[in-house]
Amino acid sequence: MQFVEVLESRQLLSGTGAMSEIRTAALSVAGDALHVRRQAPATATHGFIYAFYGLGGTGFGNQSLAQLANDAGSTYGLTVGKYQYNEIDSALTNFLSAIDTNHDHIIQASEIANISVNLVGYSYGGITAANFSRDLVKTRRGIDGYTLKATIPVRRLITIDPVNYTPGVSTSGPENNVQEFFNYWQAFNFNSTIQLTVKHTTTPAGSVNYDVTLPLGGLPLSSSAQSSTQIEVDAGSWAGTVSKHSYNRADNGSLAGDQTDHTTMPFYVYPFAIADLA
């Protein structure tokens, strides 16, 4: 596997200091709990969140992604699906089967009207999440044995450090059926250290270092979504924005934007993504 593109400059496409303050203000961390409004998305009777792992499906980054999906599901009352980055067909089939209420393999506008679809993906999984959203506009041809009679809207699409420069794993980005698109990415950092404190206290509990031997970085993605927010977390005002939440049963972890790398990105993004999904 070869990674051929290196970013020559860093940029903040969207996400000014004011936006950082808004997101930070939207979060309330009390002890080890992240408090957000517990409600299903407005107007939806059945909500979904589908998460797509990066390469390998294990490791700290993918574990953090799984926690994000599970917590978002329990917080907002969403059905959770988790898949490897190369399991888009299975994800699509399972989703379309779930909303095909009369089991005729034809997805009518009436079957779409009362659902809410949210997607999140990390690394290669970010590419898959974007491509999943693109498949939901394909009304002119079948999708895995199903026919769409109307475009299926995506409420939120969140990509975390999407790796879009590897042959065979690529996307042209979300289309107009995506209502809100959030892309968090960082350049090629080689190590990241999460500082730990004992839960419910300010007592230091050491630190955990993630030393990345394979340099990976995300990228901005092309987007035709109705709203797009793309943020490089290790540059500009986000560089000093700290993410703090549960690391394990005993400790909280904190990490600044300019201390992230590819492995720790899902941990860093966790509270901001939970807020994005509100």
FIVOBA-454006 format. One record per residue: residue in one letter; x, y, z of N, C-alpha, C, O in turn. Coordinates in pm, whole numbers, padded with zeros to 5 digits, always signed. Example, Ala and Ser with C-alpha at 12.3 -4.5 7.8 and 13.67 -1.06 7.14 Angstrom:
<atoms>
a+01319-00569+00780+01230-00450+00780+01320-00330+00780+01424-00332+00846
s+01285-00225+00708+01367-00106+00714+01290+00003+00787+01341+00114+00804
</atoms>
This chain:
<atoms>
m+00086-00119+00000+00000+00000+00000+00089+00123+00000+00183+00132+00079
q+00062+00214-00084+00145+00333-00098+00062+00458-00076-00049+00470-00127
f+00118+00550+00002+00051+00675+00028+00133+00783-00041+00247+00808-00003
v+00076+00847-00140+00156+00922-00234+00144+01072-00221+00225+01145-00280
e+00046+01122-00147+00025+01266-00146+00060+01324-00010+00017+01272+00093
v+00138+01430-00009+00175+01500+00113+00121+01641+00106+00137+01709+00005
l+00056+01685+00213+00003+01821+00214+00118+01919+00229+00202+01903+00316
e+00122+02020+00144+00226+02120+00149+00188+02239+00235+00275+02316+00275
s+00060+02256+00263+00017+02367+00348-00103+02323+00428-00176+02232+00389
r-00123+02390+00540-00236+02360+00625-00338+02470+00611-00303+02587+00591
q-00465+02432+00623-00569+02533+00607-00689+02498+00692-00714+02382+00722
l-00761+02600+00728-00887+02585+00801-00996+02629+00706-01016+02749+00687
l-01066+02534+00648-01167+02567+00547-01290+02628+00610-01351+02719+00553
s-01326+02580+00726-01438+02634+00799-01416+02597+00943-01361+02492+00973
g-01460+02683+01034-01436+02654+01174-01350+02762+01233-01236+02735+01271
t-01399+02881+01242-01327+02993+01298-01322+02981+01448-01378+02887+01505
g-01256+03076+01513-01253+03076+01658-01393+03080+01715-01421+03016+01816
a-01481+03155+01652-01619+03163+01700-01686+03027+01693-01759+02990+01785
m-01663+02953+01584-01724+02821+01573-01670+02728+01680-01745+02649+01737
s-01541+02738+01708-01483+02657+01814-01549+02688+01947-01580+02597+02024
e-01570+02816+01974-01634+02855+02099-01777+02803+02106-01823+02760+02212
i-01848+02807+01993-01985+02757+01991-01988+02609+02024-02069+02564+02105
r-01898+02531+01961-01896+02388+01987-01855+02359+02131-01912+02271+02197
t-01755+02433+02180-01712+02411+02317-01824+02444+02414-01846+02373+02512
a-01897+02553+02386-02007+02594+02474-02121+02493+02469-02197+02483+02565
a-02134+02420+02359-02243+02323+02346-02220+02199+02430-02311+02117+02445
l-02099+02182+02485-02064+02062+02558-02056+02093+02707-02007+02198+02747
s-02104+02002+02787-02092+02016+02932-02034+01888+02987-02101+01784+02985
v-01912+01892+03036-01847+01773+03088-01852+01778+03240-01792+01867+03301
a-01922+01686+03301-01931+01679+03446-01881+01542+03489-01947+01441+03464
g-01766+01539+03553-01703+01412+03586-01669+01337+03459-01596+01389+03375
d-01720+01216+03445-01689+01136+03327-01804+01135+03227-01800+01057+03132
a-01905+01220+03244-02023+01214+03157-02030+01335+03067-02007+01448+03110
l-02061+01311+02941-02087+01417+02846-02237+01436+02840-02310+01345+02802
h-02283+01555+02879-02426+01580+02888-02475+01653+02763-02431+01764+02735
v-02565+01591+02691-02630+01655+02578-02779+01625+02589-02819+01540+02669
r-02858+01692+02511-03002+01667+02514-03031+01526+02467-02983+01484+02361
r-03108+01452+02544-03143+01316+02504-03275+01320+02429-03383+01325+02489
q-03265+01316+02299-03386+01320+02218-03356+01261+02081-03243+01264+02034
a-03458+01207+02018-03444+01162+01881-03445+01285+01790-03502+01387+01827
p-03383+01276+01672-03386+01389+01580-03529+01434+01552-03620+01351+01542
a-03548+01564+01539-03681+01620+01521-03748+01562+01397-03683+01542+01294
t-03876+01534+01405-03965+01486+01300-03939+01341+01260-04012+01287+01177
a-03839+01276+01317-03809+01140+01276-03875+01040+01370-03878+01062+01491
t-03928+00932+01315-03983+00827+01398-03886+00711+01409-03899+00629+01500
h-03791+00701+01320-03690+00595+01326-03558+00653+01278-03543+00690+01162
g-03462+00661+01371-03332+00717+01337-03225+00610+01332-03231+00511+01405
f-03127+00631+01245-03016+00538+01228-02885+00613+01239-02877+00731+01204
i-02781+00544+01288-02644+00592+01271-02560+00473+01227-02556+00369+01293
y-02492+00491+01115-02404+00389+01061-02261+00439+01070-02230+00551+01027
a-02174+00356+01127-02033+00391+01146-01946+00297+01065-01972+00177+01057
f-01842+00353+01005-01750+00274+00922-01608+00289+00974-01555+00399+00984
y-01548+00173+01007-01414+00171+01063-01307+00201+00958-01329+00187+00838
g-01192+00242+01008-01074+00251+00924-01013+00113+00901-01066+00012+00950
l-00903+00108+00828-00838-00017+00791-00807-00101+00915-00753-00050+01013
g-00842-00227+00910-00809-00318+01018-00923-00346+01112-00942-00460+01155
g-01001-00244+01145-01117-00264+01230-01089-00278+01378-01182-00289+01457
t-00961-00276+01417-00925-00282+01559-00831-00165+01588-00802-00084+01500
g-00785-00158+01710-00696-00050+01747-00770+00065+01810-00893+00070+01807
f-00694+00159+01868-00754+00265+01948-00846+00355+01866-00953+00392+01914
g-00806+00391+01746-00888+00478+01664-01025+00419+01636-01127+00487+01649
n-01028+00292+01598-01155+00227+01568-01236+00200+01695-01359+00203+01692
q-01167+00173+01806-01239+00158+01932-01310+00288+01971-01423+00287+02019
s-01241+00400+01949-01301+00530+01980-01419+00558+01888-01519+00615+01932
l-01408+00519+01761-01520+00537+01668-01640+00455+01713-01753+00504+01711
a-01617+00331+01753-01726+00246+01800-01795+00308+01922-01917+00306+01931
q-01715+00364+02014-01774+00428+02131-01858+00548+02091-01965+00570+02147
l-01809+00625+01994-01885+00740+01944-02019+00696+01889-02122+00755+01921
a-02019+00592+01806-02144+00545+01747-02239+00491+01853-02359+00521+01851
n-02186+00412+01946-02271+00356+02051-02333+00464+02139-02451+00460+02172
d-02250+00563+02177-02299+00668+02266-02398+00759+02194-02497+00803+02254
a-02374+00787+02067-02469+00866+01991-02601+00791+01978-02709+00851+01988
g-02593+00660+01957-02714+00580+01947-02796+00583+02074-02918+00602+02068
s-02730+00564+02189-02804+00564+02315-02851+00703+02353-02958+00718+02413
t-02773+00805+02319-02810+00942+02353-02931+00990+02276-03020+01054+02332
y-02935+00959+02147-03041+01013+02060-03144+00909+02018-03232+00939+01937
g-03134+00788+02070-03232+00686+02036-03221+00638+01893-03323+00620+01826
l-03099+00616+01845-03075+00575+01707-03039+00427+01699-02972+00374+01788
t-03082+00362+01593-03036+00228+01563-02893+00237+01513-02865+00314+01422
v-02803+00158+01571-02660+00166+01541-02618+00049+01453-02652-00066+01480
g-02543+00080+01347-02479-00021+01265-02332+00011+01252-02297+00127+01227
k-02243-00087+01268-02099-00065+01258-02040-00164+01158-02067-00284+01164
y-01959-00111+01067-01910-00193+00956-01764-00161+00927-01715-00052+00958
q-01697-00258+00867-01563-00232+00813-01576-00139+00692-01683-00128+00632
y-01466-00074+00658-01471+00023+00548-01508-00042+00416-01561+00026+00328
n-01482-00172+00401-01511-00240+00273-01641-00319+00277-01661-00410+00197
e-01731-00286+00371-01858-00355+00383-01976-00266+00348-02083-00276+00408
i-01957-00178+00250-02062-00084+00214-02185-00157+00160-02298-00115+00187
d-02165-00266+00085-02281-00338+00030-02366-00398+00142-02489-00392+00137
s-02302-00455+00242-02376-00511+00355-02451-00402+00429-02566-00420+00468
a-02385-00288+00449-02449-00177+00519-02571-00127+00443-02677-00104+00502
l-02556-00110+00312-02667-00063+00230-02784-00162+00232-02899-00123+00248
t-02752-00291+00216-02857-00392+00215-02933-00394+00347-03056-00402+00349
n-02860-00388+00457-02924-00391+00589-03010-00267+00611-03120-00275+00665
f-02959-00152+00569-03035-00028+00585-03162-00029+00500-03270+00001+00550
l-03148-00064+00372-03264-00062+00284-03367-00165+00325-03488-00142+00315
s-03320-00280+00373-03412-00381+00424-03489-00329+00546-03607-00360+00562
a-03422-00251+00630-03485-00200+00752-03596-00099+00721-03694-00090+00795
i-03580-00023+00613-03680+00079+00583-03783+00032+00480-03881+00102+00454
d-03761-00084+00422-03854-00140+00324-03968-00208+00400-03968-00330+00416
t-04063-00130+00446-04163-00180+00540-04257-00284+00480-04309-00369+00552
n-04279-00279+00349-04368-00380+00288-04289-00489+00216-04348-00577+00153
h-04157-00485+00226-04068-00592+00179-04082-00620+00029-04071-00735-00015
d-04106-00514-00048-04117-00534-00193-03991-00493-00267-03989-00493-00390
h-03886-00456-00195-03757-00414-00252-03770-00286-00334-03685-00255-00418
i-03876-00212-00310-03895-00080-00371-03910+00021-00257-04002+00011-00176
i-03819+00117-00252-03821+00215-00144-03902+00336-00190-03856+00416-00271
q-04023+00348-00137-04114+00456-00174-04085+00581-00090-04025+00573+00017
a-04131+00696-00141-04115+00821-00066-04180+00812+00071-04130+00869+00168
s-04291+00739+00081-04361+00726+00210-04277+00649+00310-04291+00670+00431
e-04189+00559+00263-04104+00481+00353-03982+00561+00397-03917+00527+00496
i-03953+00668+00325-03839+00754+00357-03880+00868+00449-03797+00923+00521
a-04008+00903+00446-04054+01027+00509-04026+01034+00658-04000+01143+00710
n-04029+00922+00727-04018+00926+00873-03892+00858+00924-03893+00798+01032
i-03784+00868+00849-03657+00815+00895-03553+00926+00899-03567+01029+00833
s-03450+00903+00978-03339+00997+00990-03210+00917+00979-03188+00823+01056
v-03124+00953+00885-03001+00878+00859-02881+00963+00897-02868+01077+00853
n-02793+00908+00979-02669+00973+01018-02553+00879+00988-02564+00758+01009
l-02443+00933+00938-02328+00852+00899-02202+00909+00960-02185+01031+00968
v-02114+00821+01005-01984+00864+01056-01880+00764+01010-01904+00643+01012
g-01765+00813+00969-01659+00724+00923-01522+00779+00955-01501+00900+00957
y-01429+00689+00979-01293+00723+01018-01194+00667+00917-01204+00550+00879
s-01098+00749+00873-00994+00707+00782-01058+00655+00652-01137+00727+00590
y-01026+00531+00610-01093+00476+00492-01244+00471+00514-01321+00484+00418
g-01286+00452+00638-01429+00449+00666-01498+00582+00639-01617+00584+00611
g-01423+00692+00646-01479+00821+00608-01513+00825+00460-01612+00885+00419
i-01428+00761+00381-01455+00752+00236-01581+00668+00213-01666+00703+00131
t-01592+00558+00287-01710+00472+00273-01837+00545+00314-01940+00534+00247
a-01830+00620+00425-01948+00693+00470-01995+00793+00365-02114+00806+00340
a-01899+00864+00303-01935+00959+00199-01996+00886+00079-02095+00933+00022
n-01939+00773+00041-01993+00699-00073-02128+00637-00042-02213+00626-00130
f-02150+00595+00083-02282+00547+00125-02385+00656+00102-02493+00629+00049
s-02353+00779+00141-02448+00889+00122-02475+00913-00026-02587+00947-00064
r-02373+00896-00110-02390+00916-00254-02480+00808-00315-02554+00836-00409
d-02473+00688-00263-02557+00580-00317-02705+00608-00294-02789+00555-00367
l-02738+00688-00195-02878+00712-00163-02947+00811-00256-03064+00843-00236
v-02875+00859-00358-02938+00944-00460-02962+00867-00590-03012+00925-00687
k-02928+00740-00594-02932+00663-00718-03072+00609-00746-03101+00491-00725
t-03156+00698-00794-03294+00658-00823-03310+00600-00963-03417+00547-00996
r-03207+00608-01045-03220+00562-01184-03170+00419-01203-03188+00362-01311
r-03109+00363-01102-03068+00223-01114-03075+00158-00976-03078+00227-00874
g-03077+00026-00975-03093-00045-00850-02970-00038-00760-02858-00016-00807
i-02994-00056-00631-02887-00062-00533-02901-00192-00456-02991-00207-00373
d-02813-00286-00482-02812-00414-00409-02951-00478-00406-02994-00530-00303
g-03018-00475-00520-03148-00541-00531-03267-00456-00492-03380-00504-00491
y-03243-00328-00460-03350-00236-00422-03361-00123-00523-03262-00082-00584
t-03482-00073-00539-03507+00041-00626-03553+00159-00542-03645+00148-00461
l-03487+00273-00562-03526+00394-00490-03622+00475-00576-03589+00511-00689
k-03739+00504-00524-03834+00590-00592-03814+00737-00557-03873+00825-00619
a-03731+00763-00459-03698+00900-00419-03560+00899-00354-03516+00798-00299
t-03495+01012-00362-03365+01027-00297-03382+01018-00146-03478+01072-00090
i-03290+00950-00080-03294+00937+00066-03203+01044+00127-03083+01045+00100
p-03257+01133+00208-03174+01238+00269-03088+01182+00382-03127+01087+00450
v-02972+01243+00399-02884+01212+00511-02881+01334+00602-02846+01444+00559
r-02918+01314+00726-02926+01427+00820-02788+01480+00856-02764+01601+00847
r-02697+01392+00897-02561+01430+00932-02464+01329+00871-02485+01208+00879
l-02358+01380+00811-02245+01299+00767-02121+01356+00835-02089+01473+00817
i-02051+01273+00912-01930+01315+00983-01816+01226+00938-01821+01104+00956
t-01713+01286+00881-01593+01211+00843-01478+01255+00931-01462+01374+00959
i-01398+01160+00975-01287+01183+01068-01158+01141+01001-01134+01022+00980
d-01074+01238+00968-00944+01215+00903-00958+01122+00782-00891+01019+00776
p-01044+01157+00687-01065+01069+00571-00941+01061+00483-00885+01163+00442
v-00899+00939+00454-00781+00915+00369-00830+00894+00227-00880+00787+00192
n-00815+00997+00145-00875+00998+00011-00770+01005-00098-00794+01062-00204
y-00652+00946-00072-00546+00955-00172-00483+00819-00199-00369+00810-00244
t-00557+00713-00171-00509+00578-00196-00586+00518-00313-00709+00516-00309
p-00518+00469-00416-00589+00408-00529-00684+00298-00482-00646+00212-00402
g-00805+00301-00532-00904+00200-00498-00993+00237-00382-01097+00173-00362
v-00956+00338-00305-01040+00384-00194-01053+00535-00208-00966+00610-00163
s-01161+00580-00270-01174+00723-00298-01320+00763-00303-01409+00679-00317
t-01342+00893-00293-01477+00946-00301-01473+01083-00367-01372+01153-00362
s-01583+01120-00429-01600+01255-00481-01674+01343-00382-01709+01457-00413
g-01699+01290-00261-01763+01369-00155-01913+01362-00160-01971+01309-00255
p-01977+01416-00057-02122+01410-00046-02193+01494-00151-02139+01592-00203
e-02316+01453-00182-02401+01528-00274-02508+01603-00196-02504+01610-00073
n-02603+01660-00269-02698+01754-00209-02800+01688-00117-02873+01758-00047
n-02807+01556-00116-02899+01490-00022-02848+01496+00122-02924+01467+00214
v-02721+01533+00144-02666+01547+00278-02699+01686+00331-02661+01787+00273
q-02772+01689+00441-02814+01817+00497-02699+01890+00565-02681+02010+00544
e-02620+01819+00647-02505+01881+00713-02387+01786+00708-02397+01669+00747
f-02276+01837+00661-02152+01759+00646-02045+01822+00734-02019+01942+00726
f-01983+01739+00818-01873+01781+00903-01752+01693+00872-01760+01571+00879
n-01641+01756+00838-01517+01682+00811-01408+01736+00902-01370+01853+00893
y-01357+01649+00989-01246+01684+01078-01121+01612+01029-01123+01491+01005
w-01012+01685+01013-00890+01623+00962-00768+01687+01025-00774+01796+01081
q-00655+01617+01015-00526+01667+01062-00419+01627+00962-00435+01533+00885
a-00309+01701+00966-00199+01671+00875-00115+01555+00931-00158+01486+01023
f+00004+01535+00875+00081+01415+00907+00159+01429+01037+00280+01453+01034
n+00093+01415+01150+00163+01413+01278+00205+01270+01310+00138+01174+01272
f+00317+01257+01380+00375+01126+01402+00349+01068+01541+00365+00948+01560
n+00310+01150+01637+00280+01096+01768+00179+01184+01839+00160+01301+01803
s+00116+01128+01939+00010+01197+02009+00008+01146+02152+00019+01026+02175
t-00007+01237+02247-00009+01198+02388-00138+01246+02453-00168+01366+02452
i-00213+01155+02510-00335+01187+02582-00301+01197+02731-00248+01103+02790
q-00332+01311+02790-00309+01332+02932-00429+01279+03012-00544+01303+02976
l-00400+01206+03118-00504+01142+03197-00521+01209+03333-00424+01254+03394
t-00645+01215+03380-00675+01256+03517-00777+01158+03574-00861+01104+03503
v-00768+01136+03705-00864+01048+03771-01002+01110+03761-01019+01230+03785
k-01100+01029+03727-01236+01081+03711-01286+01145+03839-01258+01099+03950
h-01361+01252+03821-01422+01328+03931-01318+01406+04011-01351+01462+04116
t-01194+01411+03963-01090+01485+04032-01006+01558+03928-01029+01547+03808
t-00909+01633+03976-00809+01693+03887-00674+01626+03907-00571+01680+03865
t-00672+01510+03970-00547+01439+04000-00488+01377+03875-00554+01297+03809
p-00364+01412+03839-00302+01352+03721-00290+01200+03737-00262+01149+03845
a-00311+01130+03627-00301+00984+03627-00207+00935+03519-00219+00823+03469
g-00112+01021+03482-00015+00982+03380-00060+01021+03241-00144+01109+03223
s-00005+00955+03144-00035+00985+03004-00019+00860+02920+00045+00764+02962
v-00077+00863+02801-00065+00752+02706-00017+00809+02575-00077+00902+02520
n+00092+00754+02524+00150+00802+02399+00117+00705+02285+00129+00584+02299
y+00076+00764+02173+00051+00686+02052+00152+00730+01948+00141+00839+01891
d+00250+00646+01923+00358+00677+01831+00327+00611+01697+00331+00489+01684
v+00297+00693+01599+00255+00641+01468+00377+00622+01378+00450+00718+01350
t+00399+00500+01335+00512+00473+01245+00475+00497+01099+00562+00526+01017
l+00346+00484+01066+00300+00510+00930+00229+00644+00927+00119+00656+00981
p+00290+00745+00866+00228+00879+00871+00104+00887+00783+00111+00868+00662
l-00008+00913+00845-00133+00930+00772-00196+01062+00812-00189+01104+00928
g-00258+01126+00716-00331+01248+00744-00454+01254+00658-00458+01199+00548
g-00556+01320+00709-00678+01336+00633-00669+01452+00536-00565+01517+00522
l-00780+01477+00471-00787+01583+00371-00926+01646+00372-01021+01582+00417
p-00940+01769+00324-01073+01820+00291-01132+01734+00178-01058+01678+00097
l-01262+01726+00174-01330+01652+00068-01415+01748-00015-01469+01845+00038
s-01426+01719-00142-01521+01793-00224-01660+01773-00167-01692+01665-00116
s-01743+01875-00174-01875+01862-00114-01980+01942-00189-01959+02059-00223
s-02093+01877-00213-02213+01944-00262-02324+01937-00158-02441+01956-00190
a-02287+01908-00033-02385+01901+00075-02451+02037+00095-02395+02140+00057
q-02569+02036+00155-02641+02161+00178-02565+02252+00274-02573+02375+00263
s-02492+02194+00368-02407+02269+00460-02280+02189+00483-02286+02069+00511
s-02164+02254+00470-02036+02185+00487-01948+02260+00584-01930+02381+00572
t-01892+02187+00681-01796+02243+00775-01674+02152+00775-01683+02037+00817
q-01561+02202+00728-01440+02123+00719-01330+02191+00800-01296+02307+00777
i-01275+02117+00895-01186+02175+00995-01057+02096+01005-01060+01974+01025
e-00944+02162+00990-00816+02101+01025-00791+02131+01172-00770+02246+01211
v-00793+02027+01254-00793+02048+01399-00656+02084+01454-00647+02135+01565
d-00549+02059+01378-00415+02088+01429-00361+02221+01376-00240+02242+01377
a-00448+02309+01332-00407+02439+01280-00509+02544+01322-00623+02512+01356
g-00466+02670+01319-00555+02781+01348-00606+02775+01491-00539+02724+01580
s-00727+02827+01511-00783+02835+01645-00813+02698+01705-00820+02685+01827
w-00831+02596+01621-00859+02463+01672-00737+02397+01733-00750+02302+01811
a-00617+02445+01700-00496+02381+01751-00493+02377+01903-00443+02281+01962
g-00545+02481+01967-00545+02488+02112-00675+02444+02176-00689+02451+02298
t-00771+02398+02096-00899+02353+02150-00882+02213+02208-00839+02121+02139
v-00917+02198+02335-00894+02072+02407-01022+01990+02411-01130+02041+02442
s-01008+01863+02381-01115+01765+02397-01089+01687+02525-00979+01635+02544
k-01188+01679+02613-01173+01605+02738-01297+01521+02761-01409+01572+02765
h-01277+01393+02777-01387+01303+02808-01331+01171+02857-01210+01159+02878
s-01416+01073+02876-01375+00947+02936-01274+00873+02848-01294+00858+02728
y-01165+00827+02911-01066+00744+02841-01084+00597+02876-01076+00510+02789
n-01108+00570+03001-01136+00434+03047-01225+00445+03171-01271+00554+03205
r-01248+00336+03239-01339+00339+03353-01289+00427+03466-01369+00483+03542
a-01158+00440+03478-01101+00514+03591-01064+00657+03558-01065+00744+03645
d-01031+00683+03432-00968+00810+03398-01039+00883+03285-01100+00821+03197
n-01030+01015+03289-01061+01099+03175-00933+01127+03098-00823+01123+03154
g-00948+01155+02970-00833+01192+02889-00855+01327+02825-00968+01363+02792
s-00748+01402+02807-00758+01531+02740-00651+01540+02632-00541+01486+02646
l-00686+01609+02525-00600+01617+02408-00631+01744+02332-00748+01772+02303
a-00528+01822+02300-00546+01943+02220-00540+01909+02072-00483+01808+02032
g-00601+01996+01991-00606+01971+01848-00470+01954+01784-00454+01870+01696
d-00371+02033+01828-00238+02023+01766-00157+01906+01819-00042+01888+01780
q-00216+01827+01909-00150+01707+01959-00212+01579+01904-00177+01469+01947
t-00302+01593+01809-00366+01474+01752-00278+01412+01644-00194+01480+01584
d-00299+01285+01619-00249+01220+01499-00361+01132+01445-00473+01134+01496
h-00332+01055+01342-00437+00977+01278-00503+00880+01376-00624+00858+01371
t-00423+00822+01465-00476+00723+01559-00570+00785+01661-00672+00724+01696
t-00538+00905+01709-00616+00964+01818-00727+01056+01768-00800+01113+01850
m-00742+01073+01638-00845+01164+01587-00986+01128+01633-01058+01219+01675
p-01030+01001+01628-01167+00973+01674-01186+01006+01821-01294+01051+01860
f-01084+00983+01905-01095+01021+02046-01110+01172+02057-01195+01220+02132
y-01029+01247+01984-01036+01393+01991-01172+01444+01944-01231+01532+02007
v-01221+01391+01836-01343+01443+01773-01468+01404+01851-01572+01469+01837
y-01461+01300+01931-01578+01243+01998-01678+01348+02050-01793+01345+02008
p-01640+01441+02141-01742+01530+02196-01799+01627+02094-01916+01665+02104
f-01717+01668+01996-01766+01759+01894-01865+01689+01801-01965+01747+01760
a-01836+01561+01769-01928+01485+01684-02059+01458+01755-02166+01465+01693
i-02055+01426+01885-02178+01407+01961-02264+01533+01954-02385+01526+01937
a-02199+01649+01969-02272+01776+01959-02325+01799+01819-02436+01850+01802
d-02247+01763+01716-02292+01780+01578-02419+01701+01551-02503+01742+01471
l-02432+01586+01617-02545+01498+01594-02671+01538+01671-02776+01477+01653
a-02661+01639+01755-02776+01681+01838-02890+01730+01750-02994+01770+01802
</atoms>
